[in-house]
Amino acid sequence: MEAILLLTAVAVGGLLAVQASVNLQLTKAVGTPYGASTLQLGFAAVLLLAVAAAAGQLGGLGDLPGVAPWKLLGGIASPIYITSAILLFPRLGALASVGLFVTGQVLASLALDFGGLLGVPREPVSAGVVVGAAAVLVGITAVIRGQRSAAGPAGAGSAVRGPWIALGLIAGAVLPVQGAINAALRREVGEPLAVALVSFTVATVTIAVVLLALLALRRTPRPQLRPLRDMPWWGWLGGAAAATYVTATFLLIPVIGAATTVALTVTGQQLASAAIDQYGLFRLPSRRLTPARLGGLAILLGGSILVQLS
């Protein structure tokens, strides 16, 4: 039974890489990444509403009026992550993008642990954590440098620029912050599905406001709905993948532990992104896994696991 739970955590982590990949098809159909993010997050919120209602977990929403406002803001991280992934995957590829996300996750989680921020228990600095964090930085550097020589479309290497790298790190860093805020909300509400529903509702409202503001400023095209009819069916899987990831991690952490869950989901992210790049899955350009990129992936993966399990 425990082996099934561990494999489930790896598979759930892979859903994050799948989510970012299939969202590109939704973006192509809608014509704007902000419109695609709004549709995907809205779909995830509706799905979670149905699941929470079926599980009888909507009663926890009655406790929301007494909750501190900051504990309701975890969902803001989702549109940042999703929109960043839509922008980064075509430019950096799945492996480099997810590598940046994982690096941001690791660094932000260390800041939360060592600083005792957002209700996270303060953790002492250990040699294993320091070595693991250093390995993560070495690994992502190797992956990014290897990206320049990876086989792919012309100009792929030139797309690796400082601002895109910074965006990937920020997009990854908001995920542990979201987890800490949602954990604080769960202590108030109690029901994990109710917490996930609140998170995705806030996410949907946030990205919808951003979309409306950009439309008013004429900084993004108006979303198109008619092309959705010609989109591959799997283009809708992003919302389901996001909802499944959030729900599964809530349920796995109390059973197998937070550190094990994070380590295995990070492993799933890396393995899935490597497969997507190597085989050009979900209509993404193929970027072969050169020895340099494989070495960077191994170091990054080992470092992230060491950080979580130290």
Summary of the structure (lengths in Angstrom):
residues: 310
radius of gyration: 18.8
end to end distance: 24.5
largest distance: 55.5
contacts: 1152
relative contact order: 0.24
helix: 84%
strand: 0%
